């Protein structure tokens, strides 16, 4: 099986990564973990093992007189004799996955045990992906999030097709939100990640300061909800906050404090009713911000981007 050959597996993984990045509109060097957690698609090596185990379950259920069943019996004999075979390749592939799983004793193997192994392997893969999100500063917008639902309360979900990929009709807005959440705007658009900065040297701290106000770290939440230096963005911010007050309580302060800015940014994005206007607001702000980075001056088109209306409907 291909999973036991690193070269062949690398080819499959490369194809999957290119496809997922193209589908989500991310760069060719974007962080890998969100490609799976945001689409609900399993890494190819986990998927290959799951499918192979399903085939093994099918073989076990065949009559002893079936040719495929006889071939499996021969594989069991080879495996017990410590000879290379299809089953040893499968065990090797399972052992390469997160969780230190192994193929159970073949003498007592049945369909229920295989189903249990598949669930354990997939859970270990999901847990491993979640650990990457919990430790990677670029992905801090995805930490501790509750996936919103059209009906019922939001719930934790390690992997799945996310609401913003299905509920935002405008392609440009959807791509902007996806790049923001997947850390694809750091460090070229925003110098600092959304999470609190670790201990930095004086030079590193200066390199991460906002290029507009030159006082605070240039995080996404700072540009979107805090920085007072660009009037065009401040106008978009004021209009958006006024609109969101129709749906949820929002402080009346003109700008959010450092501890609350990240919290409110996530609450706007991970809200079923607010995701579409939030995506439009974020897209327009980033449009103005990138224009400022290119020209060094604030846009005079207050309240609108190059091609967007000023309302959030």
KANOR-V655027 format. One record per backbone hydrogen bond with DSSP energy under -0.5 kcal/mol. CO is the residue of the C=O (numbers start at 1). NH is the residue of the N-H. E is the energy in kcal/mol with one decimal. If there is no record, write none. Layout:
CO | NH | E
CO | NH | E
This chain:
1 | 4 | -1.5
2 | 5 | -1.8
4 | 6 | -0.6
5 | 9 | -2.5
6 | 10 | -2.2
7 | 11 | -1.4
8 | 12 | -1.9
9 | 13 | -2.6
10 | 14 | -2.2
11 | 15 | -2.0
12 | 16 | -2.3
13 | 17 | -2.7
14 | 18 | -2.3
15 | 19 | -2.2
16 | 20 | -2.6
17 | 21 | -2.4
18 | 22 | -2.1
19 | 23 | -2.6
20 | 24 | -2.2
21 | 25 | -1.1
21 | 26 | -2.3
27 | 30 | -1.4
32 | 35 | -1.7
32 | 36 | -0.6
33 | 36 | -1.5
33 | 37 | -1.9
34 | 38 | -2.2
36 | 40 | -2.0
36 | 41 | -0.6
37 | 160 | -1.4
38 | 162 | -1.9
43 | 47 | -2.4
44 | 48 | -2.7
45 | 49 | -1.8
46 | 50 | -2.3
47 | 51 | -2.4
48 | 52 | -2.3
49 | 53 | -2.5
50 | 54 | -1.9
51 | 55 | -1.9
52 | 56 | -2.2
53 | 57 | -2.3
54 | 58 | -1.8
55 | 59 | -2.3
56 | 60 | -2.3
57 | 61 | -1.3
59 | 62 | -1.4
63 | 66 | -1.8
66 | 70 | -2.3
67 | 71 | -2.3
68 | 72 | -2.0
69 | 73 | -2.2
70 | 74 | -1.9
71 | 75 | -1.9
72 | 76 | -2.3
73 | 77 | -2.0
74 | 78 | -2.4
75 | 79 | -2.6
76 | 80 | -2.6
77 | 81 | -1.4
78 | 83 | -3.0
79 | 82 | -1.6
85 | 89 | -2.1
86 | 90 | -2.1
87 | 91 | -2.4
88 | 92 | -2.2
89 | 93 | -2.4
90 | 94 | -2.3
91 | 95 | -2.0
92 | 96 | -1.0
93 | 97 | -0.5
94 | 97 | -1.2
97 | 100 | -0.9
105 | 108 | -0.9
106 | 109 | -0.9
110 | 114 | -1.9
111 | 115 | -2.5
112 | 116 | -2.0
113 | 117 | -2.0
114 | 118 | -2.5
115 | 119 | -2.2
116 | 120 | -2.1
117 | 121 | -2.6
118 | 122 | -2.4
119 | 123 | -2.3
120 | 124 | -2.2
121 | 125 | -2.0
122 | 126 | -2.3
123 | 127 | -2.6
124 | 128 | -2.1
125 | 129 | -2.1
126 | 130 | -2.4
127 | 131 | -2.0
128 | 132 | -1.3
129 | 133 | -1.7
130 | 134 | -2.2
131 | 135 | -0.8
132 | 135 | -0.7
132 | 136 | -1.5
135 | 137 | -0.6
136 | 139 | -1.4
137 | 140 | -1.5
137 | 195 | -0.7
139 | 142 | -1.9
140 | 143 | -0.9
142 | 145 | -0.9
145 | 147 | -0.5
147 | 155 | -1.8
155 | 147 | -2.6
160 | 40 | -0.6
160 | 162 | -0.6
162 | 165 | -1.1
162 | 166 | -0.6
163 | 166 | -1.0
163 | 167 | -2.3
164 | 168 | -0.8
167 | 169 | -0.8
170 | 174 | -2.5
171 | 175 | -2.6
172 | 176 | -2.0
173 | 177 | -2.3
174 | 178 | -2.2
175 | 179 | -2.5
176 | 180 | -2.3
177 | 181 | -2.7
178 | 182 | -2.2
179 | 184 | -2.6
179 | 185 | -0.7
180 | 183 | -1.2
182 | 31 | -0.5
183 | 186 | -0.7
185 | 189 | -2.4
185 | 190 | -2.1
190 | 187 | -0.6
201 | 205 | -2.5
202 | 206 | -2.1
203 | 207 | -2.0
204 | 208 | -0.7
205 | 208 | -0.9
206 | 209 | -1.2
208 | 218 | -3.4
210 | 214 | -1.4
216 | 210 | -3.1
217 | 219 | -2.1
218 | 192 | -2.3
219 | 223 | -1.9
220 | 224 | -2.6
221 | 225 | -2.4
222 | 226 | -1.8
222 | 227 | -3.5
225 | 256 | -1.3
229 | 231 | -0.6
230 | 234 | -2.3
231 | 235 | -2.2
232 | 236 | -1.8
232 | 303 | -0.6
233 | 237 | -2.7
234 | 238 | -2.4
235 | 239 | -2.3
236 | 240 | -2.3
237 | 241 | -2.5
238 | 242 | -2.1
239 | 243 | -1.9
240 | 244 | -2.6
241 | 245 | -1.4
243 | 246 | -1.6
244 | 247 | -2.1
244 | 248 | -1.9
257 | 260 | -0.5
257 | 261 | -1.9
258 | 262 | -0.7
260 | 264 | -2.6
261 | 265 | -2.3
262 | 266 | -2.2
263 | 267 | -2.0
264 | 268 | -2.0
265 | 269 | -1.9
266 | 270 | -2.9
268 | 271 | -0.6
269 | 271 | -1.1
271 | 275 | -1.5
274 | 278 | -2.6
275 | 279 | -2.3
276 | 280 | -1.9
277 | 281 | -2.5
278 | 282 | -2.8
279 | 283 | -2.4
280 | 284 | -2.5
281 | 285 | -2.5
282 | 286 | -2.5
283 | 287 | -2.0
284 | 288 | -2.2
285 | 289 | -3.0
286 | 290 | -2.7
287 | 291 | -1.6
288 | 292 | -2.3
289 | 293 | -2.3
290 | 294 | -1.8
291 | 295 | -2.3
292 | 296 | -3.1
300 | 302 | -2.0
301 | 304 | -1.7
